Amino acid sequence: MKLTATTYLERINEIEDMVNEGKLPAQMGILAASLTNHRPDPNPEPDSEKLSSADIRDRLALVCDLTLNEIAEVMTALGYRVYVDPISGAEWAVRENAG
């Protein structure tokens, strides 16, 4: 997925617009909207918040069915990076929006 918006919230809006235009499945818009209060963590520490794709899928399981590939596509488009923890494995580095 190629986004043209430059700010984080504009990218979320762009994904939602693509859903409304029928270019992406609804669940990808739901995922993007659910990340409004989070931001990619460019410099994650070992004790920083991280979520696996399965964690994200499980959090949204009551409202939609997401595949791991759909999660990866949205997370990557929004600028999230994968952090590989030696114990937990690959996870997305996230942080709460400071305001």
VENDA-V348452 format. One record per helix or strand of 2 or more residues. SS is the DSSP state (H for helix, E for strand). FROM is the first residue (numbers start at 1). TO is the last residue. If there is no record, write none. Layout:
SS_FROM_TO / SS_FROM_TO
This chain:
H_8_20 / H_26_34 / E_38_40 / E_50_51 / H_53_59 / H_68_77 / E_82_85 / E_89_96
